[in-house]
Amino acid sequence: MVAEGNKVAISVTTHGTNTGPLVGLPAFGRLETPVPPTGKSVTGSGMYIFTVSDGKIEKFAVELDQIGMLRQLAWTFTPPQSNIGTGIQA
């Protein structure tokens, strides 16, 4: 945990087991079809950043390594095709 001014940052590590289906991941194109549970254990990491005012949390932001977790569940990712150098405009 680190604090400076009205900001507090906390690094977190989570542990869990994938016991239910994964749904609602539109960024990975898998929104419509739930991915079945794997039963695999995973460890995740992340960062919470809090803004504090008068001793109360005013707002917070969360960054989680979702791709790292999904890779532990054997997901694979294919980067989008690049149009660089092909003369094709996006």
PyMOL CGO cylinders between C-alpha atoms (Angstrom):
from pymol import cmd
from pymol.cgo import CYLINDER

trace = [
    CYLINDER, 0.00, 0.00, 0.00, 1.26, 3.45, -0.92, 0.3, 1, 1, 1, 1, 1, 1,
    CYLINDER, 1.26, 3.45, -0.92, -0.36, 6.77, -0.06, 0.3, 1, 1, 1, 1, 1, 1,
    CYLINDER, -0.36, 6.77, -0.06, 0.46, 10.26, -1.23, 0.3, 1, 1, 1, 1, 1, 1,
    CYLINDER, 0.46, 10.26, -1.23, -1.74, 13.31, -0.94, 0.3, 1, 1, 1, 1, 1, 1,
    CYLINDER, -1.74, 13.31, -0.94, -5.34, 12.17, -1.34, 0.3, 1, 1, 1, 1, 1, 1,
    CYLINDER, -5.34, 12.17, -1.34, -4.47, 8.98, -3.30, 0.3, 1, 1, 1, 1, 1, 1,
    CYLINDER, -4.47, 8.98, -3.30, -4.02, 5.48, -1.91, 0.3, 1, 1, 1, 1, 1, 1,
    CYLINDER, -4.02, 5.48, -1.91, -2.79, 2.62, -4.13, 0.3, 1, 1, 1, 1, 1, 1,
    CYLINDER, -2.79, 2.62, -4.13, -3.09, -1.03, -3.17, 0.3, 1, 1, 1, 1, 1, 1,
    CYLINDER, -3.09, -1.03, -3.17, -1.62, -3.98, -5.04, 0.3, 1, 1, 1, 1, 1, 1,
    CYLINDER, -1.62, -3.98, -5.04, -3.75, -7.11, -4.76, 0.3, 1, 1, 1, 1, 1, 1,
    CYLINDER, -3.75, -7.11, -4.76, -3.32, -10.81, -5.47, 0.3, 1, 1, 1, 1, 1, 1,
    CYLINDER, -3.32, -10.81, -5.47, -6.37, -13.03, -5.77, 0.3, 1, 1, 1, 1, 1, 1,
    CYLINDER, -6.37, -13.03, -5.77, -6.74, -16.79, -5.83, 0.3, 1, 1, 1, 1, 1, 1,
    CYLINDER, -6.74, -16.79, -5.83, -9.76, -18.78, -6.96, 0.3, 1, 1, 1, 1, 1, 1,
    CYLINDER, -9.76, -18.78, -6.96, -11.13, -21.75, -8.84, 0.3, 1, 1, 1, 1, 1, 1,
    CYLINDER, -11.13, -21.75, -8.84, -13.15, -21.45, -12.06, 0.3, 1, 1, 1, 1, 1, 1,
    CYLINDER, -13.15, -21.45, -12.06, -16.34, -23.26, -11.01, 0.3, 1, 1, 1, 1, 1, 1,
    CYLINDER, -16.34, -23.26, -11.01, -18.89, -21.40, -13.12, 0.3, 1, 1, 1, 1, 1, 1,
    CYLINDER, -18.89, -21.40, -13.12, -19.25, -20.40, -16.77, 0.3, 1, 1, 1, 1, 1, 1,
    CYLINDER, -19.25, -20.40, -16.77, -17.56, -17.24, -18.05, 0.3, 1, 1, 1, 1, 1, 1,
    CYLINDER, -17.56, -17.24, -18.05, -19.96, -14.93, -19.84, 0.3, 1, 1, 1, 1, 1, 1,
    CYLINDER, -19.96, -14.93, -19.84, -20.06, -11.32, -20.99, 0.3, 1, 1, 1, 1, 1, 1,
    CYLINDER, -20.06, -11.32, -20.99, -16.58, -10.84, -22.42, 0.3, 1, 1, 1, 1, 1, 1,
    CYLINDER, -16.58, -10.84, -22.42, -17.36, -8.80, -25.56, 0.3, 1, 1, 1, 1, 1, 1,
    CYLINDER, -17.36, -8.80, -25.56, -13.77, -7.56, -25.89, 0.3, 1, 1, 1, 1, 1, 1,
    CYLINDER, -13.77, -7.56, -25.89, -12.76, -11.14, -26.60, 0.3, 1, 1, 1, 1, 1, 1,
    CYLINDER, -12.76, -11.14, -26.60, -15.72, -11.88, -28.88, 0.3, 1, 1, 1, 1, 1, 1,
    CYLINDER, -15.72, -11.88, -28.88, -17.22, -14.38, -26.47, 0.3, 1, 1, 1, 1, 1, 1,
    CYLINDER, -17.22, -14.38, -26.47, -20.33, -12.56, -25.27, 0.3, 1, 1, 1, 1, 1, 1,
    CYLINDER, -20.33, -12.56, -25.27, -23.03, -14.84, -26.64, 0.3, 1, 1, 1, 1, 1, 1,
    CYLINDER, -23.03, -14.84, -26.64, -21.66, -18.29, -25.80, 0.3, 1, 1, 1, 1, 1, 1,
    CYLINDER, -21.66, -18.29, -25.80, -20.78, -19.01, -22.15, 0.3, 1, 1, 1, 1, 1, 1,
    CYLINDER, -20.78, -19.01, -22.15, -17.44, -20.76, -21.69, 0.3, 1, 1, 1, 1, 1, 1,
    CYLINDER, -17.44, -20.76, -21.69, -17.90, -23.84, -19.47, 0.3, 1, 1, 1, 1, 1, 1,
    CYLINDER, -17.90, -23.84, -19.47, -16.12, -24.01, -16.09, 0.3, 1, 1, 1, 1, 1, 1,
    CYLINDER, -16.12, -24.01, -16.09, -12.67, -25.59, -16.15, 0.3, 1, 1, 1, 1, 1, 1,
    CYLINDER, -12.67, -25.59, -16.15, -12.20, -26.44, -12.47, 0.3, 1, 1, 1, 1, 1, 1,
    CYLINDER, -12.20, -26.44, -12.47, -8.72, -24.88, -12.73, 0.3, 1, 1, 1, 1, 1, 1,
    CYLINDER, -8.72, -24.88, -12.73, -7.21, -22.78, -9.97, 0.3, 1, 1, 1, 1, 1, 1,
    CYLINDER, -7.21, -22.78, -9.97, -5.97, -19.33, -10.95, 0.3, 1, 1, 1, 1, 1, 1,
    CYLINDER, -5.97, -19.33, -10.95, -4.00, -16.51, -9.38, 0.3, 1, 1, 1, 1, 1, 1,
    CYLINDER, -4.00, -16.51, -9.38, -4.68, -12.94, -10.44, 0.3, 1, 1, 1, 1, 1, 1,
    CYLINDER, -4.68, -12.94, -10.44, -3.10, -9.58, -9.79, 0.3, 1, 1, 1, 1, 1, 1,
    CYLINDER, -3.10, -9.58, -9.79, -4.41, -6.07, -9.82, 0.3, 1, 1, 1, 1, 1, 1,
    CYLINDER, -4.41, -6.07, -9.82, -4.23, -2.54, -8.53, 0.3, 1, 1, 1, 1, 1, 1,
    CYLINDER, -4.23, -2.54, -8.53, -6.81, -0.43, -6.71, 0.3, 1, 1, 1, 1, 1, 1,
    CYLINDER, -6.81, -0.43, -6.71, -6.39, 3.35, -6.60, 0.3, 1, 1, 1, 1, 1, 1,
    CYLINDER, -6.39, 3.35, -6.60, -8.56, 5.26, -4.15, 0.3, 1, 1, 1, 1, 1, 1,
    CYLINDER, -8.56, 5.26, -4.15, -9.16, 9.02, -3.93, 0.3, 1, 1, 1, 1, 1, 1,
    CYLINDER, -9.16, 9.02, -3.93, -9.89, 10.01, -0.34, 0.3, 1, 1, 1, 1, 1, 1,
    CYLINDER, -9.89, 10.01, -0.34, -11.59, 13.19, 0.88, 0.3, 1, 1, 1, 1, 1, 1,
    CYLINDER, -11.59, 13.19, 0.88, -12.35, 13.97, 4.54, 0.3, 1, 1, 1, 1, 1, 1,
    CYLINDER, -12.35, 13.97, 4.54, -11.43, 10.41, 5.52, 0.3, 1, 1, 1, 1, 1, 1,
    CYLINDER, -11.43, 10.41, 5.52, -13.90, 8.84, 3.07, 0.3, 1, 1, 1, 1, 1, 1,
    CYLINDER, -13.90, 8.84, 3.07, -13.39, 7.14, -0.28, 0.3, 1, 1, 1, 1, 1, 1,
    CYLINDER, -13.39, 7.14, -0.28, -14.57, 9.59, -2.91, 0.3, 1, 1, 1, 1, 1, 1,
    CYLINDER, -14.57, 9.59, -2.91, -13.81, 7.43, -5.95, 0.3, 1, 1, 1, 1, 1, 1,
    CYLINDER, -13.81, 7.43, -5.95, -11.72, 4.47, -6.99, 0.3, 1, 1, 1, 1, 1, 1,
    CYLINDER, -11.72, 4.47, -6.99, -10.28, 2.83, -10.08, 0.3, 1, 1, 1, 1, 1, 1,
    CYLINDER, -10.28, 2.83, -10.08, -9.45, -0.84, -10.58, 0.3, 1, 1, 1, 1, 1, 1,
    CYLINDER, -9.45, -0.84, -10.58, -7.02, -2.44, -13.01, 0.3, 1, 1, 1, 1, 1, 1,
    CYLINDER, -7.02, -2.44, -13.01, -7.01, -6.25, -13.14, 0.3, 1, 1, 1, 1, 1, 1,
    CYLINDER, -7.01, -6.25, -13.14, -4.87, -8.57, -15.25, 0.3, 1, 1, 1, 1, 1, 1,
    CYLINDER, -4.87, -8.57, -15.25, -7.82, -10.32, -16.87, 0.3, 1, 1, 1, 1, 1, 1,
    CYLINDER, -7.82, -10.32, -16.87, -5.79, -11.65, -19.79, 0.3, 1, 1, 1, 1, 1, 1,
    CYLINDER, -5.79, -11.65, -19.79, -3.31, -13.24, -17.37, 0.3, 1, 1, 1, 1, 1, 1,
    CYLINDER, -3.31, -13.24, -17.37, -6.17, -14.98, -15.58, 0.3, 1, 1, 1, 1, 1, 1,
    CYLINDER, -6.17, -14.98, -15.58, -7.79, -16.15, -18.81, 0.3, 1, 1, 1, 1, 1, 1,
    CYLINDER, -7.79, -16.15, -18.81, -4.49, -17.55, -20.09, 0.3, 1, 1, 1, 1, 1, 1,
    CYLINDER, -4.49, -17.55, -20.09, -4.28, -19.66, -16.92, 0.3, 1, 1, 1, 1, 1, 1,
    CYLINDER, -4.28, -19.66, -16.92, -7.66, -21.09, -17.96, 0.3, 1, 1, 1, 1, 1, 1,
    CYLINDER, -7.66, -21.09, -17.96, -6.10, -22.06, -21.32, 0.3, 1, 1, 1, 1, 1, 1,
    CYLINDER, -6.10, -22.06, -21.32, -7.73, -19.29, -23.37, 0.3, 1, 1, 1, 1, 1, 1,
    CYLINDER, -7.73, -19.29, -23.37, -5.83, -18.31, -26.49, 0.3, 1, 1, 1, 1, 1, 1,
    CYLINDER, -5.83, -18.31, -26.49, -5.81, -14.92, -28.13, 0.3, 1, 1, 1, 1, 1, 1,
    CYLINDER, -5.81, -14.92, -28.13, -5.28, -14.04, -31.76, 0.3, 1, 1, 1, 1, 1, 1,
    CYLINDER, -5.28, -14.04, -31.76, -4.24, -10.45, -32.41, 0.3, 1, 1, 1, 1, 1, 1,
    CYLINDER, -4.24, -10.45, -32.41, -6.24, -8.58, -35.04, 0.3, 1, 1, 1, 1, 1, 1,
    CYLINDER, -6.24, -8.58, -35.04, -4.83, -8.49, -38.56, 0.3, 1, 1, 1, 1, 1, 1,
    CYLINDER, -4.83, -8.49, -38.56, -2.78, -5.41, -39.37, 0.3, 1, 1, 1, 1, 1, 1,
    CYLINDER, -2.78, -5.41, -39.37, -3.40, -3.38, -42.49, 0.3, 1, 1, 1, 1, 1, 1,
    CYLINDER, -3.40, -3.38, -42.49, 0.00, -1.67, -42.20, 0.3, 1, 1, 1, 1, 1, 1,
    CYLINDER, 0.00, -1.67, -42.20, 1.92, -1.86, -45.45, 0.3, 1, 1, 1, 1, 1, 1,
    CYLINDER, 1.92, -1.86, -45.45, -0.97, -3.42, -47.40, 0.3, 1, 1, 1, 1, 1, 1,
    CYLINDER, -0.97, -3.42, -47.40, -2.42, -0.23, -48.87, 0.3, 1, 1, 1, 1, 1, 1,
    CYLINDER, -2.42, -0.23, -48.87, -5.75, -1.08, -47.22, 0.3, 1, 1, 1, 1, 1, 1,
    CYLINDER, -5.75, -1.08, -47.22, -7.29, 1.68, -45.13, 0.3, 1, 1, 1, 1, 1, 1,
    CYLINDER, -7.29, 1.68, -45.13, -9.09, 0.80, -41.91, 0.3, 1, 1, 1, 1, 1, 1,
]
cmd.load_cgo(trace, "trace")
